[in-house]
Amino acid sequence: MTTRHAAALTLLGWYLMMPLMEKKGVEKKEVRISQWFIQKSFDTATECEAERSVLSQQGKEAYAKGSRERSTIQKVVAACIATDDPRLAK
């Protein structure tokens, strides 16, 4: 591996991202990932997925109990996105 490749790998990170939501927890139609907001940053995909899994479970439990708050829906649909994902630039 060249020094350039090593530098590129160290710059890669992960974002836990959530979509923008309309009032009453309805997702805005066709919102591009570049318009989602960053909830938290992580060094590895594993760390991000672990956090996303916890949030998703919390959201599913709250939804099952009747919560239709924006934050509940956002937790369920949150995604881990690499910082170099080309969809973030669009």
N, C-alpha and C positions, 0 to 999 in steps of 0.2 A: 504494500500500500504506500502510495506517495504521500508526502507531507500535505499536498493539496487535498487529497482524499480524506486524510485524517482530520484536517481542519473543517471540511464540509460536514463530516459526520458529527463533530462536536457541536456544530451550530444547529443541528436538527433538534427540534423540541416538539412538544405536543400541546395543543390547546383543547380544553374542555369547553365546547361552544354550545350555545343555546339559541334557538330562533327567537326573533321578535314575535310578540303575540299581540293580537287585537284584544279589546276588552272582552271579558268573560272567557278567556283562555282559548280563543279561536286563533289558530295559526294564520298569519298573513299568507295569502295565496302566492305560491311560487317565489318565496323569498330565497335568494341565492345565499349560499354559505358565506360569501364575502360580506353579507349584511347581518349575519348572526353576531352575537356579542360573545366575547371571551369571558367565561366564568372564572377560569383558572389556567395557569400554565404548568407544564410538567416536563421533566427531563426525558422520561421514557413513556412509550406507549402503554406499558404494563401499569405504571402508576396512574396514568390517565384513565385507562379502562377500569381499574379498581374503583376509582372515585366515581366514574360514570355509572358503574354497576350499583353502587350504594345509593346514589341519587335516584336512579331509575326505580330501584326497589321502593324507596321512600315515596316517590311519586305514584307508583302503582298502588301502594297501600292507602295513601291519602285519597286517590281516585276511587278506590273500592269503598271507602267510607263516605263518599259523596262529595269530596272536594273538587271543584271545577275552577279553582284559582289558576291564574296564569302560571305561577311558579310550579304548581303541581304538574301541569302539562309540559312545561319546559323541562322538568326533571326527567320525565318519561322519554322525551325525544332528543335529549342532549346527545352530542356526538363528540368523539375524539378525532381531531383533525391535525395532521402533521403541519408544522409551521411552514414547510415548503410546498404544501398542497397548492397546485396551480389555481384551484377554484377560489382561493383567498385573494388572488390578484385581480379577479374580474369585477 
